[in-house]
């Protein structure tokens, strides 16, 4: 493991301390972009959404269902459940 300065170590620690909040924020941004996107960008955004849901440890069955529907409102319902859990 590389040696980090105390300043760098604090930055890294804060990132991992707030990892869930950072990922939740990214998920909300993706939901907004999904409503507005079209064409190839829409496909790319759904792929990113799937990856992010897996990082947030959403059960694979739910991830597969959301990606199959490709409905941003289903994504919003997942976000609400995450928000209530946290």
C-alpha positions as MATLAB code, in Angstrom:
seq = 'XXXXXXXXXXXXXXXXXXXXXXXXXXXXXXXXXXXXXXXXXXXXXXXXXXXXXXXXXXXXXXXXXXXXXXXXXXXXXXXXXXXXXX';
ca = [
       0.000    0.000    0.000;
       1.440    3.363   -0.937;
       2.268    5.899    1.714;
      -0.148    8.782    1.822;
       0.292   12.096    3.534;
      -2.017   12.754    6.478;
      -3.961   15.196    4.287;
      -4.450   12.581    1.554;
      -5.448    9.967    4.142;
      -8.169   12.311    5.492;
      -9.546   12.846    1.985;
      -9.634    9.104    1.331;
     -11.269    8.414    4.705;
     -13.955   11.050    4.121;
     -14.693    9.614    0.684;
     -15.297    6.136    2.074;
     -17.212    7.494    5.055;
     -19.607    9.254    2.658;
     -19.560    6.617   -0.089;
     -23.270    5.766    0.185;
     -24.312    9.424    0.113;
     -22.081   10.072   -2.901;
     -23.525    7.082   -4.772;
     -27.094    8.076   -3.846;
     -26.452   11.554   -5.231;
     -25.095   10.054   -8.453;
     -28.161    7.810   -8.711;
     -30.481   10.800   -8.396;
     -28.517   12.602  -11.121;
     -28.806    9.549  -13.367;
     -32.564    9.379  -12.786;
     -32.899   12.979  -13.933;
     -30.729   12.368  -16.982;
     -32.737    9.254  -17.899;
     -35.917   11.305  -18.169;
     -34.242   13.662  -20.647;
     -31.937   11.392  -22.655;
     -32.564    9.803  -26.036;
     -30.816    7.321  -28.328;
     -27.336    6.033  -27.567;
     -26.962    8.250  -24.531;
     -30.032    6.609  -23.009;
     -28.476    3.150  -23.446;
     -25.234    4.309  -21.846;
     -27.087    5.844  -18.902;
     -29.023    2.648  -18.252;
     -25.755    0.692  -18.234;
     -24.308    3.157  -15.705;
     -27.479    2.857  -13.625;
     -27.120   -0.919  -13.486;
     -23.514   -0.648  -12.336;
     -24.411    1.918   -9.697;
     -27.307   -0.144   -8.338;
     -24.946   -3.089   -7.952;
     -22.449   -0.877   -6.080;
     -25.265    0.120   -3.737;
     -25.861   -3.613   -3.159;
     -29.406   -3.641   -4.505;
     -30.513   -7.276   -4.994;
     -29.749   -8.512   -8.495;
     -33.393   -9.446   -9.086;
     -34.441   -5.825   -8.514;
     -31.625   -4.536  -10.698;
     -32.621   -6.898  -13.499;
     -36.285   -5.887  -13.215;
     -35.477   -2.168  -13.366;
     -33.138   -2.618  -16.323;
     -35.719   -4.757  -18.130;
     -38.484   -2.166  -17.671;
     -36.204    0.804  -18.344;
     -38.653    2.936  -16.434;
     -37.142    5.894  -14.544;
     -40.084    5.894  -12.120;
     -39.048    2.430  -10.921;
     -35.601    3.865  -10.262;
     -37.140    6.677   -8.238;
     -39.029    4.157   -6.090;
     -35.729    2.380   -5.334;
     -34.228    5.731   -4.354;
     -37.117    6.400   -1.978;
     -36.630    3.024   -0.311;
     -32.879    3.718    0.035;
     -33.611    7.129    1.498;
     -35.988    5.657    4.068;
     -33.481    2.966    4.986;
     -30.652    5.457    5.529;
];
